[in-house]
């Protein structure tokens, strides 16, 4: 497994929930400067359009920082125009804007040396029965992403699935639909971002779905975080689901996966955004060391035997 670790730069600025602001607003330059205090970080994920309202100025700041860019994240939910959908809006002008923005992000990714755009179409879906034409929505999403991704085959488009938020039912809700979507689009440069927290709230086993996406040749990018399987809390990896984290790393290591790990972690206890990112990278390094301690061959034997009364005590005893 050949992995590089990236921080989502937007999360070093203001963070809030429905009730409180937890961290202060910071300019892009201020957030980029904070990266110097995070040992082990090797790159950054940047968000369009929030960090590129002035496209050339934002790109220049990112280039000047010297940080490699893991991905350009296309946000098609935050701006007011997306409130009724992006790729699946009933307004053709809004759908065209989504296609245009994805193309802009592809050009930006190429300019910044990332060659990857990640997009989670959270505003696309429905809230109520008989609110949306599900088949038409699906066709609009497939056609829109296909049109945009055809813009340049040298940049990959990685679609991130999530079961809900901002819609009660997001159109790209789970790994199965994400893979079906890739098949429908039919382009080599369209794949999947697997977010371990999104897998958990979809009641998936993150290792299983990540392995299947990889086996299909569509695993383009990884986001790591954790939650209680009830809501996407974006916690530090392994805070709740220890073995899901280790098992996911095991399968990525087994296929010698090469790419970026990025960390979608919120700061809701105190305001130390740097401390949260430092802790995240410590946990990930510790999880890799634990995988070494468990031993790949021994884990393969336990999987082949399929006997929980053998595997579960072994896992717990390895912590002693």
Buried (B, 14 or more C-beta within 10 A) or exposed (E): BEBBBBBBBBBBBEBEEEEEEBBEEBEBEEBBEBBEEBEEBBBBBBBBBBBBEEBEEBBEBBEEBEBBBBBBBBBBBBBEBBEEBBBBBEEEEBBEBBBEBBBBBBBBBBBBEBBBBBBBBBBBBBEEEEEBEEEEBBEBBBBBBBBBBBBBEEBBBBBBBBBBBBBEBBBBBBBBBBBBBBEBBEBEBBBBBBBBBBBBBBEBBBBBBBBBBBEBEBBBBBBBBBBEBEEBBBBBBBBBBBBBBBBBBBBBBBEEBEBBBBBBBBBBEEBEBBEBBBBBBEBBEEBBEBBEEBEEEEBEEBEEEEEEEEBEEBBEEEEE
